[in-house]
Amino acid sequence: MLMNMTKNVSVLCFCLLLLKTASNATTERVSVAPSIVPENLSDDGVKKASYGADISWPMQHDRVSTNYPWLPHNVDPENNPIPVEYIGMPLQPLGDRQKAFEEFMQGCRESAKERAFLCDEYQKGNVVDGLNQPPRMTNYTDLGFKKIRAPEAIFKLIREFWEANKHLEQEEVWEPGNIITNSWAVPSTMVAVEDDTLPGGGHELQSKIYNMANEIIQEWTGQKSFPTSVYGIRVYKDGAILAPHVDRLPLVSSMIINVDQDVDEDWVLEVIGHDGHAYNVTQKPGDLVLYESHSIIHGRPFPLKGRYYANIFIHFAPLTAIEDGVASARDDLSGTLSEEETGSKVTSASDAAAFGDLAYLQEIAEKDPTLLFQKDENLWQPIHEAARSGNLAILEYLVAQGADINARTYFNQTVLDAALYFTKDETHPLIQKLRELGATSSGIIDFEVEDEETEEEADELEDEEADALADEF
């Protein structure tokens, strides 16, 4: 559904990069960075690096810089013209990071087997988001992140839950091809605070965490906020990598709390600030990092060295996005790729719902309102895409236009099923709204099964068509 759109945008962005490089070939020269050693900002575990995006990991383009300091044009620029392929490429002070990335991707492909193509599609989507999403977002702080100590009350609450349940961790399930972590090599585990089967876990604990965290977020951003997701406690193990990325909406203003660790060296969180610089942030248990996750590229691109690293993610969005109605939600939190950037406008109501493009949905409705309920080959409607993306504003608009909140897919899955599976958060505002409206669940929320069966049916259809063609000859 969204795969082809993501692929097209990724290819176009790469082409635009090539055009930019070619146009600058005769006018730009690469200068050697003054230092490859991160500059200390303070003694609190936050260091400003001499580089930005696409150095430690591909973040906004499909490759990292290979412009090493020891290359002749950097060692002696007066006597060595810059080769065309290095024009405009930033200096690479971290060594052969391209090799590390390619090994990571190959591990994903080998694990995904016949679905190996999903690894590359996910990465293309990551690059598109990293390039296009940050400049479209409303930012609420100057730099985009801040490290503090977690208030004693919230850390004590989370830590007590951790101590009571850390021996009950369960392996986290990642869909084939997901490249956010190298889960195929180093499975992460969860001790989920929302899990009411764990002692002390469940909705009450989750609400307490939200309320305490919200005070911190609101003071930092200056915005009234509502909770959108709490995720964790996630436990990473030795060798784990968290690929740099930006979060999908409505994850906007967020925090990471280090709950516990047993490491041989600090596991660095790398963020790209609003100033374009990379910052290396280290955390001890009880340290809290505030970050605008919708516009700050963040990740841990260097492998964890140690036994485990446990943290929790708590996400919020500005309340104005709900109070001011659906138009504000789009203007304040999201954007849509323009026709010039994608090469083709968002072409369907399902695409518009998935990308949060309310204006285009309204344009479609004016021309032909029935398209708002159009079904694809799997009987997915735009309202299912709104549920999948967790976009409450789009869902409310579609419902107001007459969309069926209990519409079912080919595999009998409902709108609520899609929301539960893809948001993974029972307290998400969209899920609460669906329940208020009377939405029901079929109990079938494994959407990976749907993908597998759809592929099998497609293969069978191809075989039938091939046989028919053979019979003709």
C-alpha positions as CSV (number, residue, x, y, z in Angstrom):
1,M,0.0,0.0,0.0
2,L,2.6,2.5,1.1
3,M,5.5,0.5,-0.1
4,N,5.5,1.8,-3.7
5,M,5.1,5.4,-2.6
6,T,8.1,5.1,-0.2
7,K,10.2,3.4,-2.9
8,N,9.4,6.2,-5.4
9,V,10.2,9.0,-3.0
10,S,13.4,7.3,-2.0
11,V,14.6,7.0,-5.6
12,L,13.7,10.6,-6.3
13,C,15.5,11.9,-3.3
14,F,18.7,10.0,-4.4
15,C,18.3,11.5,-7.9
16,L,18.0,15.0,-6.4
17,L,21.1,14.4,-4.4
18,L,23.0,13.4,-7.6
19,L,21.7,16.5,-9.4
20,K,22.8,18.7,-6.5
21,T,26.3,17.2,-6.5
22,A,26.7,17.6,-10.2
23,S,25.6,21.2,-10.2
24,N,28.1,22.0,-7.5
25,A,31.0,20.1,-9.0
26,T,32.8,23.2,-10.3
27,T,32.1,25.5,-7.4
28,E,32.5,23.7,-4.1
29,R,35.6,22.3,-2.4
30,V,35.6,20.1,0.7
31,S,37.5,21.5,3.7
32,V,39.2,19.3,6.3
33,A,37.2,19.4,9.5
34,P,39.2,21.2,12.2
35,S,38.9,18.3,14.6
36,I,37.6,14.7,14.5
37,V,37.4,14.6,18.3
38,P,34.0,15.6,19.7
39,E,34.0,18.9,21.5
40,N,32.9,18.8,25.2
41,L,29.8,20.9,25.8
42,S,29.8,20.1,29.5
43,D,30.6,17.5,32.0
44,D,27.1,16.0,32.0
45,G,27.6,13.4,29.3
46,V,26.7,15.5,26.3
47,K,29.3,16.1,23.6
48,K,29.0,18.1,20.4
49,A,30.6,16.4,17.4
50,S,32.4,18.0,14.5
51,Y,30.0,16.3,12.0
52,G,26.3,15.9,11.3
53,A,24.0,13.5,9.5
54,D,25.1,10.6,7.2
55,I,28.5,10.1,9.0
56,S,27.9,7.4,11.6
57,W,24.9,5.9,9.7
58,P,22.8,6.7,6.6
59,M,20.2,9.1,7.8
60,Q,19.1,11.4,5.0
61,H,20.8,9.6,2.0
62,D,21.4,6.0,1.2
63,R,25.1,6.0,2.0
64,V,27.4,7.4,4.7
65,S,30.3,9.6,3.8
66,T,33.5,7.9,2.6
67,N,35.5,11.1,2.4
68,Y,38.3,10.0,4.8
69,P,40.8,12.4,6.3
70,W,43.8,10.4,4.9
71,L,42.7,10.8,1.2
72,P,45.2,12.8,-0.8
73,H,42.8,15.7,-1.5
74,N,42.3,16.1,2.3
75,V,46.0,15.7,3.2
76,D,47.3,18.0,0.6
77,P,44.4,19.9,-1.1
78,E,46.7,22.4,-2.9
79,N,48.3,19.7,-4.9
80,N,45.4,17.2,-5.2
81,P,42.2,18.3,-6.9
82,I,39.1,16.9,-5.3
83,P,37.7,13.9,-7.2
84,V,34.2,14.5,-8.5
85,E,32.7,11.8,-6.3
86,Y,33.8,13.7,-3.2
87,I,32.6,17.1,-4.2
88,G,30.2,18.3,-1.4
89,M,30.8,15.2,0.7
90,P,31.5,15.9,4.4
91,L,34.6,14.6,6.0
92,Q,34.3,11.1,7.5
93,P,36.1,11.1,10.9
94,L,34.7,7.7,12.1
95,G,36.3,5.2,9.8
96,D,34.6,2.8,7.5
97,R,31.0,3.2,8.7
98,Q,29.7,2.2,5.3
99,K,31.0,-1.4,5.9
100,A,29.3,-1.5,9.3
101,F,26.0,-0.4,7.7
102,E,26.2,-2.9,4.9
103,E,26.9,-5.7,7.3
104,F,23.9,-4.7,9.3
105,M,21.7,-4.6,6.2
106,Q,23.0,-8.0,5.0
107,G,22.1,-9.5,8.4
108,C,18.6,-8.3,8.0
109,R,18.3,-9.7,4.5
110,E,19.6,-13.1,5.5
111,S,17.2,-13.2,8.4
112,A,14.1,-12.1,6.3
113,K,14.9,-14.7,3.6
114,E,12.2,-14.5,0.9
115,R,11.2,-11.1,2.4
116,A,14.6,-9.6,2.2
117,F,13.3,-6.8,0.0
118,L,11.5,-5.5,3.1
119,C,14.8,-4.6,4.7
120,D,15.7,-2.3,1.9
121,E,12.2,-0.8,1.7
122,Y,12.3,-0.1,5.4
123,Q,15.7,1.6,5.0
124,K,14.5,3.7,2.1
125,G,11.5,4.8,4.2
126,N,13.9,5.7,7.0
127,V,16.0,7.9,4.7
128,V,12.9,9.6,3.2
129,D,11.6,10.4,6.7
130,G,15.0,11.6,7.9
131,L,15.4,13.9,5.0
132,N,11.8,15.2,4.6
133,Q,10.1,15.1,7.9
134,P,12.3,17.2,10.2
135,P,12.0,20.5,8.2
136,R,8.2,20.1,8.0
137,M,7.7,19.8,11.7
138,T,6.9,22.5,14.3
139,N,9.8,22.5,16.8
140,Y,9.2,23.6,20.4
141,T,12.8,24.0,21.7
142,D,16.0,25.6,20.4
143,L,18.2,22.5,20.2
144,G,15.7,19.7,20.2
145,F,17.0,17.7,23.1
146,K,18.1,18.0,26.7
147,K,19.6,15.7,29.3
148,I,18.5,15.9,33.0
149,R,18.2,13.6,36.0
150,A,14.8,12.0,36.2
151,P,12.8,13.3,39.2
152,E,13.1,10.8,42.1
153,A,9.4,9.9,42.1
154,I,9.1,8.8,38.5
155,F,12.4,6.9,38.5
156,K,11.5,5.1,41.8
157,L,8.1,4.1,40.4
158,I,9.7,2.6,37.2
159,R,12.7,1.1,38.9
160,E,10.5,-0.7,41.5
161,F,8.5,-2.3,38.7
162,W,11.7,-3.3,37.0
163,E,13.2,-4.9,40.0
164,A,10.0,-6.9,40.6
165,N,9.7,-8.1,37.1
166,K,13.1,-8.1,35.3
167,H,13.4,-11.9,35.6
168,L,10.1,-12.1,33.6
169,E,11.4,-10.4,30.4
170,Q,9.9,-11.6,27.1
171,E,11.5,-11.5,23.7
172,E,10.2,-8.5,21.7
173,V,8.5,-9.4,18.4
174,W,9.7,-7.5,15.3
175,E,8.2,-7.9,11.9
176,P,10.4,-9.4,9.1
177,G,12.5,-6.7,7.5
178,N,12.3,-4.1,10.3
179,I,15.7,-2.4,10.5
180,I,15.3,-0.2,13.6
181,T,17.3,-2.7,15.6
182,N,19.4,-5.7,14.6
183,S,16.9,-8.0,16.3
184,W,17.8,-10.9,14.0
185,A,21.2,-11.0,15.6
186,V,20.6,-9.6,19.1
187,P,16.9,-10.0,20.1
188,S,15.6,-7.3,22.4
189,T,13.3,-8.2,25.3
190,M,10.5,-6.4,27.1
191,V,9.3,-5.9,30.6
192,A,6.2,-3.9,29.6
193,V,4.8,-1.5,32.2
194,E,1.3,-1.8,30.5
195,D,1.3,-5.6,30.9
196,D,-1.3,-6.3,33.6
197,T,-0.1,-9.9,34.0
198,L,3.1,-8.6,35.6
199,P,3.1,-7.7,39.3
200,G,2.3,-4.0,39.5
201,G,1.9,-3.6,35.8
202,G,-1.1,-2.3,33.9
203,H,-3.1,0.7,33.2
204,E,-2.8,2.3,36.7
205,L,1.0,2.2,36.5
206,Q,1.0,3.5,33.0
207,S,-1.2,6.4,34.0
208,K,1.0,7.3,36.9
209,I,4.0,7.4,34.5
210,Y,2.2,9.5,32.0
211,N,1.1,12.0,34.6
212,M,4.5,12.4,36.1
213,A,6.3,12.5,32.7
214,N,3.8,15.0,31.3
215,E,4.8,17.7,33.8
216,I,8.4,17.4,32.7
217,I,7.5,17.5,29.0
218,Q,5.2,20.5,29.4
219,E,7.8,22.5,31.3
220,W,10.4,21.7,28.7
221,T,8.3,22.5,25.6
222,G,6.0,25.1,27.0
223,Q,3.1,23.2,25.4
224,K,0.2,21.4,27.0
225,S,0.5,17.8,25.9
226,F,-1.4,14.5,25.8
227,P,0.2,11.1,26.0
228,T,0.6,9.1,22.8
229,S,2.7,6.1,23.8
230,V,4.7,4.5,26.5
231,Y,7.0,1.8,25.4
232,G,9.2,-0.4,27.5
233,I,10.9,-1.3,29.6
234,R,12.9,-2.5,26.5
235,V,16.1,-4.4,27.3
236,Y,18.9,-4.4,24.7
237,K,21.7,-7.0,24.9
238,D,25.4,-7.2,24.0
239,G,26.0,-6.1,20.3
240,A,22.6,-4.4,19.9
241,I,22.3,-1.5,17.4
242,L,19.5,1.0,17.3
243,A,19.4,2.5,13.8
244,P,19.1,6.3,13.7
245,H,15.6,7.4,12.7
246,V,12.8,10.0,13.4
247,D,9.6,8.8,15.0
248,R,6.3,8.7,13.2
249,L,3.5,10.9,14.3
250,P,2.0,11.3,16.8
251,L,5.2,10.7,18.7
252,V,6.4,14.3,19.0
253,S,7.8,15.3,22.4
254,S,9.5,12.3,24.1
255,M,11.8,11.1,26.8
256,I,14.1,8.2,27.3
257,I,14.8,7.1,30.9
258,N,17.8,4.8,31.6
259,V,16.3,2.3,34.0
260,D,19.2,-0.1,34.5
261,Q,22.4,-1.2,32.8
262,D,25.3,-3.6,33.1
263,V,27.8,-2.3,30.4
264,D,31.5,-2.3,29.8
265,E,31.3,1.2,28.4
266,D,28.7,3.9,27.9
267,W,26.3,3.1,25.1
268,V,26.1,6.4,23.2
269,L,22.8,7.9,22.1
270,E,23.5,10.0,19.0
271,V,21.1,12.8,18.1
272,I,21.1,15.3,15.3
273,G,20.2,18.7,16.9
274,H,18.2,21.4,15.3
275,D,21.5,23.1,14.5
276,G,22.5,20.1,12.2
277,H,25.3,18.9,14.5
278,A,25.5,15.4,15.9
279,Y,25.6,15.2,19.7
280,N,26.7,12.1,21.6
281,V,24.8,11.6,24.8
282,T,25.5,9.1,27.6
283,Q,23.1,8.0,30.3
284,K,23.5,6.4,33.6
285,P,20.5,4.8,35.4
286,G,18.2,7.6,36.4
287,D,19.3,9.9,33.6
288,L,16.5,11.2,31.3
289,V,16.9,12.6,27.8
290,L,14.1,14.9,26.5
291,Y,14.0,15.0,22.7
292,E,11.7,16.1,19.9
293,S,11.4,12.7,18.4
294,H,9.4,13.8,15.4
295,S,12.2,16.1,14.1
296,I,15.4,14.9,15.8
297,I,17.2,12.0,14.2
298,H,18.2,9.7,17.0
299,G,19.7,6.3,17.5
300,R,22.5,4.2,18.8
301,P,24.5,3.3,15.7
302,F,27.5,1.7,17.6
303,P,27.0,-1.8,19.1
304,L,26.3,-2.1,22.8
305,K,29.2,-3.5,24.8
306,G,27.9,-5.2,27.9
307,R,25.3,-7.5,29.3
308,Y,22.2,-5.4,29.1
309,Y,20.8,-1.8,28.8
310,A,17.2,-1.2,29.9
311,N,15.3,1.9,29.1
312,I,11.7,3.2,28.7
313,F,10.3,5.5,26.0
314,I,7.5,7.9,26.9
315,H,5.9,10.0,24.1
316,F,3.5,13.0,23.9
317,A,2.0,15.4,21.4
318,P,0.9,19.0,21.8
319,L,-2.7,19.2,23.1
320,T,-3.4,22.1,20.6
321,A,-3.4,19.5,17.9
322,I,-6.6,18.0,19.4
323,E,-8.2,21.2,20.9
324,D,-7.9,23.2,17.7
325,G,-9.4,20.5,15.5
326,V,-8.2,18.4,12.6
327,A,-6.8,21.3,10.5
328,S,-4.5,22.2,13.4
329,A,-3.4,18.6,13.7
330,R,-2.2,18.6,10.2
331,D,-0.6,22.1,10.3
332,D,1.0,21.6,13.7
333,L,2.3,18.0,13.5
334,S,2.6,16.9,9.9
335,G,3.2,17.7,6.3
336,T,2.8,16.0,3.0
337,L,5.4,15.6,0.3
338,S,4.8,18.0,-2.6
339,E,4.3,17.0,-6.2
340,E,7.7,18.4,-7.0
341,E,9.4,16.3,-4.4
342,T,7.7,13.0,-5.0
343,G,7.3,13.2,-8.8
344,S,3.7,12.3,-8.3
345,K,1.0,13.7,-6.0
346,V,-0.5,11.4,-3.3
347,T,-2.7,9.5,-5.6
348,S,-5.4,7.9,-3.4
349,A,-7.5,8.5,-0.4
350,S,-5.7,5.6,1.3
351,D,-2.3,7.3,0.7
352,A,-3.6,10.6,2.0
353,A,-5.0,9.0,5.1
354,A,-1.7,7.1,5.7
355,F,0.4,10.3,5.2
356,G,-1.9,12.5,7.2
357,D,-2.8,14.7,4.3
358,L,-6.2,16.1,5.3
359,A,-6.2,18.8,2.6
360,Y,-6.0,16.2,-0.1
361,L,-8.6,14.0,1.5
362,Q,-11.0,17.0,1.5
363,E,-10.1,17.6,-2.2
364,I,-11.0,14.0,-3.0
365,A,-14.3,14.3,-1.1
366,E,-15.3,17.4,-3.1
367,K,-14.8,15.5,-6.4
368,D,-16.1,12.1,-5.4
369,P,-17.0,11.4,-1.7
370,T,-17.3,7.6,-2.4
371,L,-13.5,7.5,-2.8
372,L,-13.1,8.0,0.9
373,F,-14.5,4.5,1.4
374,Q,-12.7,2.9,-1.6
375,K,-11.3,-0.6,-0.9
376,D,-8.0,-1.9,-2.1
377,E,-7.3,-5.5,-3.1
378,N,-7.2,-6.6,0.6
379,L,-10.4,-4.6,1.3
380,W,-8.4,-2.0,3.3
381,Q,-10.1,1.4,3.3
382,P,-8.6,4.8,4.1
383,I,-10.0,4.5,7.7
384,H,-7.8,1.4,8.2
385,E,-4.8,3.4,7.1
386,A,-5.7,6.2,9.5
387,A,-5.8,3.6,12.3
388,R,-2.5,2.1,11.2
389,S,-0.7,5.5,11.3
390,G,-2.4,6.4,14.6
391,N,-3.7,9.6,13.1
392,L,-6.7,10.6,15.2
393,A,-7.5,13.8,13.2
394,I,-7.8,11.8,9.9
395,L,-9.9,9.1,11.5
396,E,-12.3,11.7,13.0
397,Y,-12.6,13.3,9.6
398,L,-13.4,10.0,7.8
399,V,-15.9,9.1,10.5
400,A,-17.6,12.4,10.1
401,Q,-17.9,11.7,6.3
402,G,-19.6,8.4,7.0
403,A,-16.7,5.9,7.1
404,D,-17.6,2.6,8.8
405,I,-15.7,2.2,12.1
406,N,-16.2,-1.5,11.9
407,A,-15.2,-2.0,8.3
408,R,-13.4,-5.3,7.8
409,T,-10.5,-6.3,5.6
410,Y,-10.3,-9.4,3.4
411,F,-9.0,-11.3,6.5
412,N,-11.9,-10.1,8.7
413,Q,-9.8,-7.6,10.6
414,T,-11.4,-4.4,11.8
415,V,-10.3,-0.8,12.2
416,L,-9.7,-1.3,15.9
417,D,-7.6,-4.4,15.1
418,A,-5.3,-2.3,12.9
419,A,-5.0,0.4,15.6
420,L,-4.2,-2.1,18.3
421,Y,-1.6,-3.9,16.3
422,F,0.3,-0.9,14.8
423,T,0.1,1.6,17.8
424,K,0.7,-1.1,20.4
425,D,-0.8,1.2,23.0
426,E,-4.2,0.6,24.5
427,T,-4.3,4.1,25.9
428,H,-3.6,5.8,22.5
429,P,-6.2,8.6,21.9
430,L,-7.2,7.0,18.6
431,I,-8.0,3.7,20.3
432,Q,-9.9,5.4,23.0
433,K,-11.9,7.3,20.4
434,L,-12.7,4.1,18.5
435,R,-13.9,2.4,21.6
436,E,-16.1,5.5,22.4
437,L,-17.7,5.2,19.0
438,G,-18.4,1.5,19.5
439,A,-15.7,0.0,17.4
440,T,-15.2,-3.7,17.8
441,S,-12.2,-6.1,17.5
442,S,-12.3,-9.4,15.7
443,G,-9.6,-10.8,17.9
444,I,-7.4,-11.3,14.7
445,I,-4.6,-8.8,15.1
446,D,-1.6,-10.6,13.6
447,F,-1.2,-8.6,10.4
448,E,1.9,-10.5,9.4
449,V,-0.3,-13.5,8.7
450,E,-2.3,-11.3,6.3
451,D,0.9,-10.3,4.4
452,E,2.0,-14.0,4.1
453,E,-1.4,-15.2,2.8
454,T,-1.6,-12.3,0.4
455,E,1.8,-13.2,-1.0
456,E,0.9,-16.8,-1.3
457,E,-2.3,-15.9,-3.2
458,A,-0.4,-13.6,-5.5
459,D,2.1,-16.4,-6.3
460,E,-0.8,-18.8,-7.0
461,L,-2.4,-16.2,-9.3
462,E,0.9,-15.8,-11.2
463,D,1.2,-19.5,-11.6
464,E,-2.3,-19.7,-13.0
465,E,-1.6,-16.9,-15.4
466,A,1.6,-18.6,-16.6
467,D,-0.2,-21.9,-17.2
468,A,-3.0,-20.1,-19.1
469,L,-0.4,-18.4,-21.3
470,A,1.4,-21.7,-21.9
471,D,-1.9,-23.3,-23.0
472,E,-2.4,-20.5,-25.6
473,F,0.8,-21.5,-27.3
